[in-house]
Every structure is written in C-alpha cells, then in structure tokens.
C-alpha cells in the first residue's frame, strides 16, 4: 500500500509575540542581522515592530525566500510596520571588535533607531545590551513573524547596498552578484584587484598572504 503523506505542520509565527502580548507588552520588536559571514561590507541589522495581531502571510527566514518574494514582503512590512530601525557596522569595526560583537552592536543600533520605543524584544539567537525585556530565540527568523520581518528588512537593505553603492564604488569584484560572500569568483577578484577598504581584513588573513606573494 502507498505510504500516507504526512500533513504539513503549520507554524504559528505569532506564538512568541502572543506570549508577550498577554503579559501587557504591545510593541514587540523583532531583531535580526545579515552579512555575518561575508568577507566584504557592513553587517546590517533591523528591528521591526508590527501592529499587535497583524499577520502577514509569507514571512520567513529571508534566506529561504527568493529575491522577488523578499522585495514584495519588504514593501508590505515597510507599509504596515509601526516602526522600523536599521543599524550598520562597517568592516573596520568588525575587524577591531570581532564579528559577533559587531553583529550585536548593529542589532543594538537598530533598536535604538526605532522611531517608537519597543516594549520588548524578540532577537534571533542573541542578547542585546539595551534595557528592555528580551528573549533570544534560536532560529527565530523561522519561528517569529517579527524576527522574520527584521530578517527580510536587513537582507533587502544590505542587498541593495551591494547592488548599488558598493558595486558602484568598488566595481570589478562582483559584489552585486555574490553579495560579499566568499565565493570562488570573489576570491579570484581579490587576488586580481587587491583588498579594498570595505573588505574585512580579519576574514582574509590567508588571502592577504597570497596576495602579497603575487605582488
């Protein structure tokens, strides 16, 4: 007999928000970052407060969505959100304080950039140094609508920097295509063109040695 297909379990992506709402916290900000594993450019974080009770179909971890879907959801999120804040930490700072601390700093900056203060935070797998109730949620961008929304805003914001400002200022590296990740093409271009001011030197220790040997 053919095997029965298992019914797909629908995740309630408002479950974590509902727990805060029942405790009297209305403005729940989801917080996430992107660009942590890149060799080039800023790490970018976003904090998003959506109206209590609002459900936006399709929100998920930004990495699971197509570029077209991310752009569509970004527009909806920006239209519906109570408040959105974005934080950026540059490559020089990443090299100085390390990528984890830079990611946490970008998240803190995003929360502080919110035009309306949040009552509480749902954060993707991190704790932020702000005086607000918060929960660190592993894989939060897949479990919480608010964190997923922040993931999408941060990803679209950073991708647009890659395709616009950074591609224009540092042509030849292919930043618009690989978004600063360590692809084979990106590594080849670094060896060909050198290390730019927006590359993270702490991520390129071995490549710096290779590049020096080629000069």
DAFEN-V847158 format. One record per pair of residues at least 12 apart in sequence whose ideal C-beta (glycine too) atoms are under 6 Angstrom apart, sorted by the first residue. I is the first residue (numbers start at 1). GAP is how many residues later the second one is. D is the distance in Angstrom with one decimal. If there is no record, write none. Layout:
I/GAP/D ; I/GAP/D
//
This chain:
13/132/4.1 ; 14/131/5.6 ; 16/106/5.6 ; 16/128/4.7 ; 17/129/5.9 ; 20/100/5.1 ; 21/31/5.8 ; 25/94/4.1 ; 25/95/4.2 ; 26/26/5.4 ; 26/93/5.9 ; 27/22/5.0 ; 27/91/5.1 ; 27/92/4.6 ; 28/92/5.5 ; 28/118/5.7 ; 29/18/4.6 ; 29/20/4.8 ; 29/89/3.7 ; 29/92/5.2 ; 30/18/5.2 ; 30/92/5.0 ; 30/114/5.7 ; 30/116/2.7 ; 30/117/3.9 ; 30/119/5.6 ; 30/120/4.4 ; 31/16/4.7 ; 31/76/5.1 ; 31/90/5.7 ; 31/92/4.6 ; 31/119/5.4 ; 32/92/4.2 ; 32/109/5.4 ; 32/115/5.3 ; 32/118/4.1 ; 32/119/4.2 ; 32/122/5.8 ; 33/12/4.0 ; 33/70/4.8 ; 33/73/5.5 ; 33/74/5.8 ; 33/121/5.9 ; 34/120/4.5 ; 34/121/4.7 ; 34/124/5.2 ; 35/123/5.3 ; 36/63/5.9 ; 36/67/5.4 ; 38/142/3.8 ; 38/143/5.5 ; 39/141/5.9 ; 39/143/4.9 ; 39/161/5.8 ; 39/164/4.8 ; 40/140/3.5 ; 40/158/5.6 ; 40/159/5.2 ; 41/125/5.8 ; 41/139/4.6 ; 41/157/5.4 ; 42/46/4.4 ; 42/47/5.9 ; 42/48/5.2 ; 43/46/5.2 ; 43/59/5.3 ; 43/60/5.3 ; 43/63/5.1 ; 44/44/5.3 ; 44/110/5.0 ; 44/113/5.5 ; 44/114/4.2 ; 45/42/4.6 ; 45/61/3.8 ; 45/62/4.4 ; 45/65/4.2 ; 45/109/5.6 ; 46/40/5.3 ; 46/64/5.4 ; 46/104/4.4 ; 46/107/3.9 ; 46/108/4.0 ; 47/38/4.4 ; 47/63/4.1 ; 47/64/4.7 ; 47/67/5.5 ; 47/103/6.0 ; 48/33/5.5 ; 48/36/5.4 ; 48/101/4.3 ; 48/102/4.6 ; 48/105/5.8 ; 49/33/4.3 ; 49/34/4.6 ; 49/69/5.8 ; 50/31/5.7 ; 50/96/6.0 ; 51/31/5.8 ; 56/20/5.9 ; 58/15/5.8 ; 59/86/5.1 ; 59/89/4.3 ; 59/90/5.6 ; 60/88/5.4 ; 61/80/4.0 ; 61/81/4.6 ; 61/90/5.9 ; 62/89/4.2 ; 62/90/4.7 ; 62/93/3.9 ; 70/82/5.5 ; 70/86/5.5 ; 73/79/5.2 ; 74/78/5.6 ; 74/82/4.3 ; 77/72/4.9 ; 83/31/4.6 ; 83/32/5.1 ; 83/33/4.2 ; 85/25/4.6 ; 85/28/3.3 ; 85/29/3.9 ; 86/24/5.6 ; 86/71/5.8 ; 87/19/4.2 ; 87/22/2.8 ; 87/23/3.7 ; 89/13/4.4 ; 89/16/5.2 ; 89/17/4.5 ; 91/107/5.3 ; 91/109/4.7 ; 94/106/5.3 ; 95/105/5.9 ; 95/106/5.1 ; 95/107/4.5 ; 104/22/5.7 ; 107/21/5.0 ; 108/20/5.1 ; 108/21/5.8 ; 108/22/5.9 ; 111/19/5.5 ; 120/13/4.3 ; 121/13/3.8 ; 122/13/5.7 ; 122/15/5.9 ; 122/22/5.1 ; 122/24/5.3 ; 122/25/5.4 ; 123/13/5.2 ; 124/16/4.1 ; 124/17/5.2 ; 124/23/5.1 ; 125/13/5.3 ; 162/13/5.0 ; 162/14/5.6 ; 162/17/4.8 ; 163/13/4.3 ; 170/26/5.0 ; 172/21/5.4 ; 173/16/4.7 ; 190/17/5.8 ; 191/20/5.8
//
